[in-house]
Structures are given as structure tokens and as C-alpha cells.
Amino acid sequence: MSELSRRRFLQLTAGVGAVAALPGLRNGAWAAGDDAGPERGEWLAGDFHVHTTWSHDVWGSPDDDNTETPHEAYTLGWTPAEQIRNAELRGLHFVALTDHNRIRILDDPGWRSDKLVLVPGYEHSLSHGHAGVFIPSADDLRAVFYEALAVEDGRAHGFGGPGGLAAFLDAVHAADGVTTINHPADHGTWKGPIAESQGFDAVEAWNSSWLQRRNVTPEVYTDNYLAAQWWEDNFLGGGKRKAITGGSDNHWRATTAVQGVGQPTTWVYAKDRKASSIIEGVRAGRTFVSSQPPAFNGARVFVEVAEDWANGKTGVLPGGVVRALGPLAITIRVENGTGQILRLIANGGVVATGPIDSPLVTQTFYATLDRGGCLRAELYADPGYAMGCLTSAVYADAVETAPEPVQRNPHHGTPPSYSSPLDVLPTIF
């Protein structure tokens, strides 16, 4: 940052603390304090929501069997091999091909890659909305799909009524899988009871483009700005620890330029490049979402929280737990974020905000979390229409664990707003 920008940034963050010369984030190092994980790992980029010509609403050729889709030019999609190639060209490390209620990709000769980790999965149509299902083993996915989740290929069991969601989640978790609530603010929003829905492992609070809003594209909106707030309100803090994921939800070639594989990209911190490790990273909450894939220089925001900051103790990554009511040093490194705004959200409120004016910026803040509180970061050009990056949260213990006497009071701020001057934009379609 320039000196003027740095001074302004410090003014804006005065309620949290000042910049300190602490060690930078270590992408390849594991976070101390996270009980579930190996000593080392790496951040991997991928997409958890990609469709192929096996989906019922994607047309592949005049002789395909997707009879539910009119054979119209705009529905022409990508084969599994083509989508995998797209992911490779966009610099991803993994991809999950998630057709609607079908797992035919597992037997497709094009479902292979020498460069990518292929995460077995599909998109399940529940009575409450759509859910992503990801299981480490392709054989286990087949067994769970046919024996527990679906009546037959293409006819998914909806799991409605009392206990329906619990039965669905139990079947996936029994196979060491994870499941996500997909595009919860899409047409009609997620209909599952919140208490039961908290059994999901993550929320796809970023689906396709942030610009895809009801007031702009009413036929295809996902209202991510509402989904992000819904995730914050119902799945973070107070003992609730659910990761954020993102997915392009790409179906058709016609939308690939703005909604192709990796738009957005989910980054997962994993111990190695295996589907099981990527799934474990999601389960542990070690994720953040970027608007663009690596090949498009998507912005990246790395968060590390250190408890014993005076001694330079290695910190905790998103998904990890720190002590409540104790001083924390929060180091945030922003890559490829020039021209955007960074804000830190702690205990449900914005406690710091400031501009990013160079390709690589590292800042350290000080803050204190409530019992059961959490903190996360956002990067945006416009909070309602152009998000650059969203991170999962670091959590505080539900009980006071700071040394006596407590050194400072928890920080609070105004809840994040996703309103924008651009709310007056006319409808495009």
C-alpha cells in the first residue's frame, strides 16, 4: 500500500488495532490449534458444482437421453471430458462433476484426468431444495446413491417430512462424505428447517456470479448477497461451524465465459491431493471462495489467527478454534485484490475495513471474540454486486479461556451490509 492508503487503512481500523510486523502467512504450513489435521498441507483450488451432458437439463446431441430438456441451442452443454479439460485450462486442482440426481459420469470414459483430483459427487433434489453430495470413493458413492439416496437413476428420493433431512445426512456421513446446501437464496429459497439444516457440512453461499440477482436477471437469479447473510445468521457462531463453498453451477456452453468452471472457485486447505483430503478440508471448515479461477488471477484472501502473538506462535486457519475473550492477532494476506475493499467481520459485525491498492498486501489486526463468536473476511468491489472473495470463519470457544485478567473487551461492529448504490440498476433480462 502507499503511505497515504496505509494511513487511511489504519484510521479505519483503529478500533481493532494496528499493523504489526508478524511472520507472514504460511500457505504450506498447518495451523496450530486445529485438532483435526496433519502437520502440513496446501491450498487447493476447485469447483464443487459443475454439470455435464448427463444432467437432464443439458443437451448433448440429438441422440442423448435427456428427454426432460427441450433440444434448444442454448442448452447445449459440455461432456465430462470437456468440463474436466475446462477445469484444467483454468488452473484448478480439483473438480466435482455434479449432475442432477445422476452419477453416470462415474462410468463415462471421459471422467479421468492426469492433472486434476476428481471428487465423486452429484446434486441431489431434496424436498427442501438442492444439495451437493461428495463421497471420497466412487464405489461408495455408487452404493450410497442406489441403496440409500435414490430410487433409481434420475429419480431421487426427496427425503421430505419429519426426520427426512436427518436420514439423508446420515446416509452421506456414513460413507465419510459431506453434503452442502446449494444456492439457498435461489427461487423460493431453501425450505428446510434451520435446526435440521445445521447438520449439513457447508453452505454454497456463492453460486455463479454475484451479479446474478433477482433485480438484474429475474429468470436466473441466485441472490448470493442474501445467501451470504443467511449463512452468517444461521450457520456461524454460537457453536455452529459450517464452511462456505462456491460453485459455478455451469450447465451450458452459452454461459461459460461468465459462469464457467471456477467462477467462482472454492479453495480448500488439504493435507494432500486426494478426494478424501479435500472432503475432509470442507468438513473441517478450511475454505474460502474467490470470484475467479487461478488462471484468471482470482483474488485470494488468506486468514491466520494467532493467540500467543507476542511470541509469534503459528496461528489458526479458517475452521480452527481459538480462545474466547483473549487477545488475538489476525493476519490477512490479500493477493490479486487491487482496487477492492477488505473488511473483517468479527462477532457478527464489521470491525475493520480498508482499500487494497497493490497485488500483494499483508495486514495484521488485533481483536477479541465473544464466547462462541467467530471472525471471517470479505473482499469486494461492491458488496451487493461484485464480491471478490469470502472466507470461512475462525471460531472462539464457547467458554472463557483467556488468562486472567481479561485483557480487553470483545470487539463489536455493525452487521455487514450488502446494500449498494447499484441497487437502482435496471433489469437486464
N, C-alpha and C positions, 0 to 999 in steps of 0.2 A: 504494500500500500504506500501511496505518497504520504508525506508528513501531514498534509492538511487532512487527508482522508483518515489517517490513523488518529489524529487528534479528535476529529468528529466521531469516529467509532468509539473512542474512549469516553467521550461525553455521553454518548447514548447508552453505554454500558456501565456507567458509574455506579448504579445500584447493585451491580453484581461483583465488580472487582476490576482489576487492571490486568494488562497483558504481562505475562511473566515469561522468563527465559527458561522454560522447562524442556526436557527432551521431546522431540517431535514424535508424531505417531509412528508406530512400527507396524506396517501392513503385514509383515510376515510373522509377527510375534503374537502369542496367545495372551489374553488379558488375565492377569492375576485376579483372584477373587471369583472367577467363574468356575463353579464346582464341576460342571459337566463339559469336559472337553480336553483335548490333548494339549501339549505344550506349545505346539506351533501350528500355523495354518496359513491360509491365504484368502483374499477376497476374490470371489469368482462371479463373473457377470453372466446373467441368463434371462430367459423369458419363461414364465410359468403358465402362459395362456396363448397357445398357438393352434389354429385349426388347419386341417388339410382337406383334400377332396373326399375323404372318408366321412366328413360331417354331413348331416342331412341337408344343411342349408348352403352347401358349397357344390358348385357344378364342376365336374372334371372333364367330361366328354359326353358325346351323345349316347354312349352305351353304359354310362355309370348307373348305379342302382339307387341313387339318392332321389327317390321319387317324390319326396316332400318338397323339393326345391324346383321352382319353375326354371326351365333352361333359358335363362336370360343372360345377356352378355356380362352384366355387372357382377353376377355370382360366380364367374369363372375363378377358380382358386388354384392353389399350389398342391402338388403331390407331396408326400412325406419327404422324398429325396430332395425336392426343390426347396421346401421350407428349411430343411437341415442345411442345405447349401447357402440359403439366405442368411441363416444364423452364423455360419462360418465366415461369410464375407463381411458381416457386421461386427466381427471381433468378439463374439460371445464365447463363453467357456462351456455353457450347458444350455439345453433347451428341453422343454416338455411339450410334446405334441398332444393336445387335449381336445379330441373330437367329442362331439355331443353324444354321450351315452354309448360310445363305441370304442373298442380297443383293437380295431383291425390293423392299426399301424404296427402292432407287435409282430404281425405275420407278413407285413409288407417288405419286399426285398430292399426297398429304398430306406428303411429305418436302420441306418447304420452310419457311423462316422468315425474317422480316424483322428479327428480334431476335437470333437465335442463330447461331453458327457451327455448321454441321452437319459433323461429322467422319465421312467414309465409313469403314465398318468392319463387322465381323461377328464371331461367335465360332466358332472352328474346333475341331472334335472330333479331337484328335490321339490316337494310341495311348497317349500318356503322360498325357493329361489335356486340359483345355480351354485354349485360347489366344485372346486378343484380337488381332485384325488391324486395323490402321489405316493407310490409304494416302491421301495428300493429294488425289488426283484420283479422282473417281468412275469415270471411264473406265478409268483404270489399275487400279482395284480390280476392275472387271469383267473386264479382260483377265487379270489375275493369277489371279483366282478360277477362271475357266473353263479357262485354259490351263495353270496350274501347280499350283493348290492343290486343286481339287475335280474329281471325275469328272463330276458333273452336279449341278444344283441340289438340295440336300438330301442328297447322298451324298458327304460329304467324304472325301478321301484321308487316311488316318490317319498316314502317314509313320512307320511303325514300322521296327524293325530298325536295323542299323549305318548311321550316316550319315543316318538319316531326319530327325532334328531339324535337322541342318545344311542339308539340301535345303529344308526348309520355311522356315527362316530366310533362306536365300539368295534364295528367290523373293520374300519380302516386302521384304527390304532392297534388292533390285534395282529395286523400284518406289518407292524412297525412303520406305518405310513402316516402322512399328515394330510389334512384337508383344510381348504381355505374357503371363506365366504367370498364369492366372486361378485364384482360390481354391485355392492349393496344399495347404491342410490339409483340404479337403473330403473326403468319403467316400473312404477309401483313399489320400489324399494324392497329390501329384504323383509320377509314376512315371519321369520322365525322368532319365537320368544327370546328375549335377550338373555335370560338366565341360562337357558339350554344352549343358546348360540355361543356362549362363552366357552363351550367345550371345543370349539374349533381351534386350530393351531395358529391361524393367521387370518388377516383380513386383506383382501385385494382392494385396498382403498384407492388404488390408482389403476384405472383401466383405460387403455388407449390414450387419446390426447386430453390434456387438461382443458383445452378449448371446447371439448365436446360437451356442451351444456344445453340444457333444455331451452334457454332463451336464445341460443345461437343455432343449434341443429336439433330441433324438437323431435325428429324422427329417429335419431340415433344417439341420443344423449346418454352420458354416464354420470354426469354431475359429481366429478371427483372432489370438488371443493366441499360438497356436502358429505361425501363418504369419509373424507379425512376427519372432519369434525365428529362424525358418528363413531369412527374408530377411537378417537381420543376420549369421547364421553363414556363409551361403554366397554372398552377393552384395554384401557391403560390405567394404572394406579389402583390403589386400594386392594392389592393382591391379585389384580388382573394383569397378565403379562402376555399380550399377544402381539406377534410381529406384524409388520406391514409387508405386503408383497405387491408387485405390479405385473401387469400382463398386457401385451399389445392387443390380444383378442383378434388378431388378424385372421380374416376369413378369405378375402378376395384380393386378387391381383390389383384391382382398381384402387384400393386404399393403401397399397404397400408403401408408397412414397411418404405418407404421413402417419401411417399406422401399421408399419411393417414389424417384423420380428425385432425385438429390442426397443420398441417405442411404446412404453417405457422398458427400461432394463432393471431387473432386480439383482442386486449384489448380495451375495451370501458369504459369510466367513466360514470356511470349512477346513477340516484337518487335511483333506486330500481331495483329489479329483475323482470321486466316486459318487454315484447317485445316493447311496446311503448317507454319506457325509454331508451332501448338500441338503438332503431332507432333514438331517439332524440339526444343521445350522438354522433352518427355518423353525424347527421345533424349539430351539434354544433362543430364538429371537434375534439372531445376529444378522440383520438385514438392513439395507437401505435401498431406495428406489431412485433412479435417475431418468430424466426425460428422454435421453438418447443413448444408444449403444456405444461401446468404446470406439469403434471405427468412425463414429460421428462426433467424437470428442465430447461425450455427455459429461455434464457436471458431476462431481463426486464430493461427498461430504463425509469425512471420517471423524467419528466422535470417540474420545477416550477420556474416562473419568478416573482420577487418582484420588485416593483417600489420604494417603500419607505424602502429600505433595511436597512438604518441606524436605523430605528425603529422596524425592524423585522416584517413588515407588511406581512400578508399572501399573497402569490403570485398567479399568474395566471397559469392555466394548458394549455396544447395544446388546440387550438381552441379559447382561450381568446385573449383579446386585451390589449395592454399596450401603454404607451405614446411614441411617436417618439422623437428622439433627446434628450432623457433624460437618466440618468444612470440607468442601470438595473442590478440586481443581479440574476444570472441564477444558480439555484441549480439543479444538476443532480445526481440522485442516480441510480447506476447500480447494479443489482442483477444477480447472476449466469453468470457473464461475464468474469470470469478468463481466461487470455490468449488472450483476444481480444483487439481491439483498439477502443477507443471512440473518436469521433470527433464532434465538434459543428459547425454548418453551420448557419451563420447569413448574411443577405443581399445578399444571393446567393453565398457566399464564405466561405471557411473553415477558421475559426478564432482560433480554438484550437484543438489539438489532443494529445493523450497520451495513454499509456498502462493501462490496468486493470489487477491487479495481485492478487486480492483476491475476495471472493464470494460476498462481500458487500462493495461498495465504494461510498462515497458521496463527491462530489466536488462542489464548488461554483466559478463561473467566473463572471466578470463584462464586460458589453458590452453596446453599444448604437446602436439602429436601425435607419435606414433611415425612412423617411416618407413612409408609405405603405410597409415597409420591414417586414421581418419575420425571425424567427430562429427555428431550429429543430436539432435533434441529431441522430447520427448513431453509431452503434456498429458492428464491423466486425472482422473476422479473415483474410479475403481477400475481398477487396471492389468489385471485379468482380465476385467472385465465392462462397464466404461464408459470407453472411451477417447474423449478429446475431439479430439485432433489428433496426427498423426505426420508428421515431416518427412523428406524425403530428406537425404542426407548431404553434407557438405563434406569433401573428401579432401586428404590430405597426400601430397606427393611421395614416391616410393619410395626416394629418396636423400636424404641430409642436405643441406639447402640453407640452414640458418641461418648467420648470420655468426658467425665465431669471436670469442671463445669461446662455446660453447653456454651460453645464459643460465639455463636451468632444465631439469630432467628431465621427461620426458613424464608426464602425469597418467594414473593408472590407478585403477579402482574395481571394485566387484563387478558382474558381469554383470547386466543388468536382469532382474528377476523379474516374471512376470505371474501369480504366485500371489495369492490373495485370501482374506480371511475368508469371502467369499461362496461359496467352493468347496463349502460344505455345502448350497447351495441344492438344493431338490428338483427333480426333472424336472417341467417344465410340461406337455409333450405326450408 
